[in-house]
Amino acid sequence: MSEPSDWSLPKRLQPQAGEIAFDLDAALAAIVTLKAEIPDDAFTAPILGSERVGNGVVIRDDGLTLTVGYLITEAETIWITAHDGSVVAGHALAYDFASGLGLVLPIGRLPTRAIARATAEPSDVGDTVIVAARGGRQHALKARVFAKRVFAGYWEYVLDEALFTTPAHPEWSGAALLDLAGRVIGIGSLFVEEDVDGTSVQGNMFVPVDLLEPILESLLATGRAPGPPRGWLGMYTAEREGQLVVDGVAETGPAARAGVRPGDVVAKVAGERVGSLIELFRCIWREGPAGTTVPLTVSRGGRTLHLDVRSADRNDYLRKPRLQ
């Protein structure tokens, strides 16, 4: 998540005029640069940093910008740089923890036309797509979808069907994944390196924009998705050699308060054995919304421990944005 640089993708990786049937320049003009400044003592600063730079996609003609949520969470100041170089301040309007998507509203006129969105459902493995990032044509990447499947992240995050593309774009955070009609179908979240049929593949994971549609009106009205928040434990867990190992806990989070320690191996949630991150998080969420007590069975140094963790609303631990 660095400042724009004077580099270009190799020509062979850039989409060429004869390969696409939409106005690429018009689509790229809807991609903006987001620079967020976060207080050093913010909850996420030690992990995500206090200065974050990435991409946003203008999805409404008033400048409403869609991005990946970790770029803007706890942001005290946001600056939006349009394709023509003009800069306006922005307000972190919403961050949905379940999808990982965030919304920024410009404070002032943003001279950028919105880009259309489309469902990612028709996209299939092998399809050609365009990864569009700030910086114009030289930062546009012709890619292909190499997987569509469930994704689980150690930060208590699950997508039922994420999009995975290759080759990797070096500035993926908040980048737009475009179909061949020039519509946004995904928002860039991660760099990934995976084994595909015995070959190591580097690429990016994208959050489907389909997840935005059912919650957009609520995000605009309240800053949050509808319904009660999911329970959060503040427990950073990894799959390692067939076990779920706690690599860390949020210092003041529910898991730490309940006595969970790094190195613990999670075996059961509410008596149900769990063998993957997907099973772990889904079992936790099935117990109930934030505030529900979640019984964990963990092993530590050969001992079996039963710990009751009272889940929390992750949002309660974060600094709230202020309208500038």
C-alpha positions in Angstrom: 0.0 0.0 0.0 2.5 2.6 -1.2 2.3 5.9 -3.0 1.8 5.9 -6.8 5.1 5.1 -8.6 6.6 5.6 -12.0 6.3 2.0 -13.1 4.4 0.2 -15.8 3.1 -3.3 -16.3 4.7 -5.1 -19.2 2.9 -4.4 -22.5 2.1 -8.1 -22.9 0.1 -8.0 -19.6 -1.9 -4.9 -20.5 -5.2 -5.2 -22.3 -4.9 -4.3 -25.9 -7.5 -2.4 -28.0 -8.6 -5.4 -30.0 -9.1 -7.6 -27.0 -11.8 -5.6 -25.2 -15.1 -4.2 -26.4 -15.6 -1.4 -23.9 -14.0 2.0 -23.3 -11.1 1.2 -21.1 -10.0 4.8 -20.6 -13.5 5.7 -19.3 -13.5 2.7 -16.9 -10.0 3.6 -15.6 -11.1 7.2 -15.0 -13.4 5.8 -12.3 -10.5 4.5 -10.3 -9.2 6.8 -7.7 -6.3 6.8 -5.2 -7.2 6.7 -1.5 -4.7 7.8 1.1 -5.8 7.2 4.7 -4.1 8.5 7.8 -4.8 6.5 11.0 -3.8 7.5 14.6 -0.7 5.7 15.9 -2.7 4.4 18.9 -5.6 3.1 16.9 -6.5 -0.6 17.4 -5.5 -1.6 13.8 -2.4 0.6 13.5 0.1 -2.1 14.6 -1.2 -4.6 12.0 -2.3 -2.4 9.1 -0.1 0.7 9.6 -0.9 4.3 10.3 -0.6 5.4 6.6 -2.5 3.3 4.0 -2.7 4.0 0.3 -4.7 2.0 -2.3 -7.5 2.2 -4.8 -11.1 3.1 -4.8 -13.8 2.7 -7.4 -16.4 5.5 -7.9 -19.8 3.8 -8.1 -22.2 6.7 -7.9 -22.1 10.1 -9.7 -21.9 11.9 -6.4 -18.5 10.4 -5.9 -19.5 7.5 -3.6 -16.4 5.3 -3.7 -16.2 1.5 -3.0 -13.0 0.1 -1.7 -11.6 -2.7 0.5 -12.4 -1.9 4.1 -9.0 -2.3 5.7 -7.7 0.7 3.8 -10.1 3.0 5.6 -10.9 1.5 9.0 -10.2 3.9 11.8 -9.1 6.6 9.3 -8.8 10.1 10.8 -8.1 11.7 7.5 -8.8 10.4 3.9 -7.6 12.1 0.7 -9.1 11.1 -2.7 -7.1 11.7 -5.8 -9.0 11.6 -9.0 -7.8 10.4 -12.4 -7.1 14.0 -13.5 -5.0 14.7 -10.4 -7.5 16.7 -8.4 -7.7 16.0 -4.7 -10.6 16.2 -2.3 -11.1 15.0 1.3 -13.1 11.9 2.0 -15.2 10.5 4.9 -15.1 6.8 5.8 -18.8 6.2 5.6 -18.9 2.5 6.3 -16.9 -0.7 6.7 -18.7 -4.0 6.6 -16.7 -6.7 8.4 -18.6 -9.6 7.0 -17.9 -8.8 3.3 -14.7 -6.7 3.8 -16.0 -3.9 1.7 -15.8 -0.2 2.6 -17.4 3.0 1.4 -15.9 6.5 1.2 -17.9 9.7 0.6 -16.0 12.7 -0.9 -16.4 16.0 0.9 -16.6 18.2 -2.1 -17.0 17.6 -5.8 -15.1 14.7 -7.3 -14.8 15.1 -11.1 -15.3 11.5 -11.9 -18.1 9.6 -13.5 -19.3 6.4 -11.9 -18.7 2.9 -13.3 -21.4 0.3 -13.6 -21.4 -2.8 -11.3 -22.4 -6.3 -12.3 -22.9 -9.6 -10.6 -19.8 -11.9 -10.5 -21.9 -15.0 -10.7 -21.5 -15.6 -14.5 -17.7 -15.3 -14.2 -16.1 -18.7 -14.3 -12.7 -20.3 -14.0 -10.7 -19.5 -17.1 -12.5 -16.3 -17.9 -10.5 -13.2 -18.9 -10.9 -10.2 -16.7 -9.2 -6.8 -16.2 -7.7 -5.7 -13.0 -7.9 -1.9 -13.0 -5.8 0.1 -10.5 -4.9 3.8 -10.1 -2.4 5.1 -12.7 -4.2 4.5 -16.0 -3.5 2.1 -18.8 0.0 1.3 -17.6 -1.5 -0.2 -14.4 -4.3 -2.1 -16.1 -3.7 -5.9 -16.1 -5.2 -8.6 -18.3 -5.8 -11.6 -16.0 -7.8 -14.8 -15.8 -9.9 -16.3 -13.1 -8.2 -19.4 -11.7 -10.6 -20.2 -8.9 -14.0 -19.4 -7.4 -14.4 -20.8 -3.9 -14.8 -20.2 -0.3 -12.1 -18.2 1.5 -11.3 -18.0 5.2 -8.9 -15.4 6.8 -7.3 -15.7 10.2 -8.9 -12.4 11.2 -12.3 -14.2 11.6 -13.4 -13.7 8.1 -15.1 -16.0 5.6 -16.3 -15.4 2.0 -18.6 -18.1 0.6 -17.3 -17.6 -2.9 -14.2 -15.4 -3.5 -12.7 -14.7 -6.9 -9.0 -15.6 -7.5 -7.1 -14.2 -10.5 -3.6 -14.5 -12.0 -1.1 -13.0 -12.7 -0.9 -10.9 -9.5 -1.3 -7.1 -9.7 1.2 -5.3 -7.5 -1.3 -2.7 -6.3 -4.3 -4.9 -5.6 -5.7 -3.1 -2.5 -9.2 -1.8 -3.5 -8.5 -2.4 -7.2 -11.5 -3.0 -9.5 -12.0 -6.4 -11.2 -13.7 -5.7 -14.5 -15.6 -8.1 -16.7 -15.3 -7.8 -20.5 -18.2 -5.4 -20.6 -16.2 -3.0 -18.4 -18.3 -3.4 -15.3 -17.0 -3.9 -11.8 -17.5 -7.4 -10.5 -15.0 -7.5 -7.6 -12.8 -5.4 -5.3 -9.2 -6.3 -4.7 -8.3 -7.6 -1.2 -5.2 -9.8 -1.1 -2.1 -11.2 -2.7 -2.2 -15.0 -2.8 0.2 -17.8 -3.7 -1.4 -21.1 -4.2 -0.7 -24.6 -5.6 -2.9 -25.2 -8.7 -2.4 -28.7 -10.2 1.1 -28.9 -8.9 2.1 -25.4 -10.1 2.7 -22.5 -7.8 0.4 -19.6 -8.9 0.6 -16.0 -7.7 -2.4 -13.9 -7.9 -5.0 -11.8 -6.1 -8.2 -12.5 -4.2 -11.2 -10.3 -5.0 -14.4 -9.7 -3.0 -17.5 -10.1 -5.3 -19.5 -6.8 -5.5 -22.6 -9.0 -5.2 -22.1 -8.8 -1.5 -22.6 -5.0 -1.5 -26.1 -4.9 -3.1 -28.2 -6.4 -0.2 -26.5 -4.1 2.4 -25.9 -0.9 0.5 -28.9 1.0 1.6 -28.2 0.1 5.3 -24.6 1.1 4.9 -25.6 4.5 3.5 -28.2 5.1 6.2 -26.4 3.8 9.3 -22.8 2.9 8.4 -23.5 -0.7 9.1 -25.1 -3.8 7.5 -28.6 -4.7 8.8 -29.1 -7.1 11.7 -27.1 -7.8 14.8 -23.2 -7.8 14.5 -21.4 -11.1 14.3 -19.6 -12.3 17.4 -15.9 -11.6 17.4 -13.3 -13.2 19.6 -10.1 -11.4 18.7 -8.3 -14.7 18.1 -5.9 -15.0 15.2 -5.8 -18.6 14.2 -4.0 -20.6 11.5 -4.3 -24.0 10.0 -1.1 -25.8 10.6 -0.4 -29.5 10.2 -4.0 -30.4 10.6 -4.5 -28.3 13.7 -6.0 -24.9 14.4 -3.3 -23.0 16.2 -3.8 -19.7 17.9 -1.0 -17.4 16.6 -2.1 -14.4 18.5 -4.9 -12.7 20.4 -6.0 -9.1 20.4 -4.6 -7.6 23.6 -7.9 -6.4 25.1 -10.2 -8.7 23.1 -12.6 -11.3 24.3 -10.3 -14.3 23.8 -7.5 -12.7 25.7 -9.8 -11.9 28.6 -11.1 -15.4 28.7 -7.6 -16.9 29.0 -6.9 -18.0 25.4 -3.1 -17.8 24.7 -0.9 -18.0 21.6 0.1 -21.6 21.0 -3.3 -23.0 22.1 -4.8 -25.5 19.7 -8.5 -25.2 19.2 -10.3 -28.5 19.1 -14.0 -27.8 19.7 -16.6 -25.0 19.7 -19.6 -25.7 21.9 -18.7 -29.3 21.9 -18.4 -29.6 18.1 -15.1 -30.6 16.7 -13.6 -28.2 14.2 -10.8 -29.0 11.7 -10.6 -25.9 9.5 -10.9 -22.1 9.8 -14.1 -22.2 7.9 -15.6 -24.7 10.4 -14.2 -22.7 13.4 -15.7 -19.3 12.4 -19.0 -20.7 11.2 -19.4 -22.6 14.5 -18.6 -19.4 16.5 -21.2 -17.4 14.5 -23.8 -20.1 14.9 -23.7 -19.7 18.7 -25.2 -16.2 18.3 -24.5 -12.5 17.7 -22.0 -10.4 19.5 -22.4 -10.8 23.3 -23.0 -14.5 23.1 -20.8 -16.8 25.3 -18.8 -19.2 23.0 -17.5 -22.4 24.7 -14.0 -23.3 23.4 -12.1 -26.5 24.0 -8.4 -26.0 23.6 -5.2 -28.0 24.2 -2.2 -26.4 25.9 1.0 -28.3 26.7 -0.8 -31.6 26.8 -3.7 -30.3 28.9 -7.3 -29.9 27.8 -8.9 -26.6 28.8 -12.5 -25.5 28.6 -12.8 -21.7 28.2 -15.9 -19.6 27.9 -15.4 -16.6 25.6 -18.0 -13.8 25.6 -17.9 -12.6 22.0 -18.0 -8.8 21.2 -18.8 -6.4 18.4 -15.5 -5.8 16.6 -16.7 -2.3 15.8 -16.6 -1.4 19.5 -12.8 -1.7 19.5 -12.3 0.7 16.6 -12.0 4.5 16.4 -15.0 6.0 14.7 -14.5 8.3 11.7 -15.2 12.0 12.2 -16.9 14.1 9.5 -14.3 16.6 8.3 
